[in-house]
């Protein structure tokens, strides 16, 4: 199952750091996201793009997880030669993470 089946996402940036909020569509899916969407899984998914630490912050009151990824934007908006210097497409890329099916 793809993450996009359970949640939507929104990206923001500050310098060379990308922040992606992942918000469950349904409250009952939040616990599954919290269990399966680990910083390690996100880091592996963005291998070659994210060159720093990946931290996760849980926001259970709104059914969301926020991932802060350092070294993800090619030096930041004013230094990057990337077409998407703000990293907005990283939210869509995050939703392509494959999550294991649960019994």
N, C-alpha and C positions, 0 to 999 in steps of 0.2 A: 504494500500500500504506500502511495506517495504521501508526503506530508501535506500536500495541497488538498488531499481528501478530508483532512481533519482541521485545517487551519488556514488563515491568511497571514500575510506578513507586510511589514512596512520598514523601510530602511532610512537611516539618517547618517550623517557624517560629521566628524569634527577632526580636522587635520587629516592624518593618515589612519584614523580609526573609523571603522564602520560599526554602526549599531543597528541590529535587526530585531524588531519585535515580532514575535510569532504568537498569534492570538487564536485560541480554539474557537471553532464555530459554535460548538455545544459545550456547556459546562461539564458534562459527563466525560468529555474527551480530554480535559485538562490533565488529569492524573496520568493518563497514558502518555501524553506529550512530556510531562515532567519525568517520567520513568525512562522513556526511550530517546528523547532528544537531548543527548548529553553534549557537553562541550567537546568531548573527544570525537563524537560522531560528526559534529559540525566542522571541526578542524580537518578531519579526514576528507569530508566532502569538498572543502575549499583548499585542499592541498595545492600548492603552486600559486595560490592567490593570496592567502593569508599567511604572513611571514612572522607573526607575533603570537601573543597569548590570546586565547579565546576564553572569555569569562561569561558565565550565565547567571542571570538574576531572575528569581521566580517572583511573579506577581499573581498569586493565587486569587486575590480579590477580583481581578478582572480576567482571570483565566488565560494569562499570558506569560511568556518567557522572553526575556530580553538578552540577546547575545551581543557582547562587545568584543569586536575582533580588531586587534592592533596590527599595524603593518599591512593593511588590506587595500589601500587606495593609491599605491604607487607614489607615496610621498605626500599625498594630499592634493586638493583641488588646484592650487596654484603651481604645483610642481609636476603633476602627472601629465603624461601624454595620452592617457587612455581616453577613449571616446566617451566613457561614462565615468568621469572623474569623481563624481559624487557617490558613485557606487549604488545608485538606485536599482539597477538590475540585479544586485545581489539578493534582494528580497525574493525575486522570482526564482533565482537559482537555488535559494534555500528551500523553496517549496518542492524542489525535485528530489529531495532526500528520500530515499527508500527506507521505510520503517518496517520492521518485522511484523508479520501477522501474529496475533495472540489467539490462544485457544479459548 
